[in-house]
Amino acid sequence: MSLNPWNRLSTGISLPGKKHPCGRQEGVALVLVLWVIVLLTVIAGAMAISQQAGVSMVSNTKQERQGRALAAAGIQFMALQLEQRNRPLEEQTYRVDGQLRPWQFAGQTIWIGALPDIGRVNLNLADEKLLAGLLLAAGLDEEQMEGIRDAILDWRDKDSDHHLAGAEDDAYEAEGRPIGARDDIFQSVEELQQVLGVTPALYKQLAPMLTIHSMQRTVNPAYANVDVLSSIPEITPEEVSAYVAARLQALEQGLPVPVPEGPYAQYFSTVVGSVFRVFAEIDLESGGKVEAEVIMNADLRTKKGYKILERNYSPLQNFGRAMNNAAEGAG
């Protein structure tokens, strides 16, 4: 037998007083295996969660797509009801009063309604006092109101002369905005965001009160929201509250809505006009809902129906779902 100790080591026999290096390697390998198992477990869990989220996302997307299709059907059906708008109220199944009523279609309940656009302030036609009222109702102080009111007037007039606190091209250039004022009417309510001094927060407050489609300097109070009513010069909060309560009572009873009387009467009219906001709303199984709005002109027709002026998928500005007089149509 060889007395060379390295021969004994190579045969796997440990020498006295020395640890076998293979044991250390096996321990390291075991730790690595455990780490790999943990890592694979984490990856598998993450993939399962991701897959569940993906399935949920696909399901929600499918529901929303179906909801939009149903909302489009509701819009079309409500547009047909505009033909009845001049009939007596008792003959109108779906009244054009801003309230949503249920319509059954394809086994689903779609809430539909319409509202004349004359319930909003026309951004291109409102006079200085009405613009001032809008801005003050939005929470601006007198100095802020005057600056933005005059900037709006400078934006929509066709000259380059400054209103007292307004903004023409030079003011925009000084703010690093070389395009300057339009010097023409607003092409959309969204364009108000380009006016000097109008912040995103202020625009968000003003947009639901404004339109460019009504073609009227006045507002029909029967279809105006509380913010619009509050912006009317010389009207008091108490008068607004009393009128809104009277209007709600008239709607619930199916009666014509009265017009407020007072020094602010010049800003009100009973004109309905031909431009309407047509709404559709449907609840989704996921707990959400799809809301659709189409602005159309009932006096202008195309091969596909009324002239569409705008389409929106966003929270609706209407008087909510009707609590009574609910109609159900078959589809």
Secondary structure, DSSP 8 states (H G I E B T S, - for coil): ----HHHHHHTT---TT---HHHHHHHHHHHHHHHHHHHHHHHHHHHHHHHHHHHHHHHHHHHHHHHHHHHHHHHHHHHHHGGGTTS-GGG-SS-SSS-BEEEEETTEEEEEEEEEGGGSEETTT--HHHHHHHHHHTT--HHHHHHHHHHHHHHHSSS----TT---HHHHHHTT-TT----S--S-GGGGGGSTT--HHHHHHHGGGEESSS--SSB-GGG--HHHHHHSTT--HHHHHHHHHHHHHHHHHT-------STTGGGB-----SEEEEEEEEE-TTS-EEEEEEEEEEEEEETTEEEEEEEE-S---S--B-SSS------
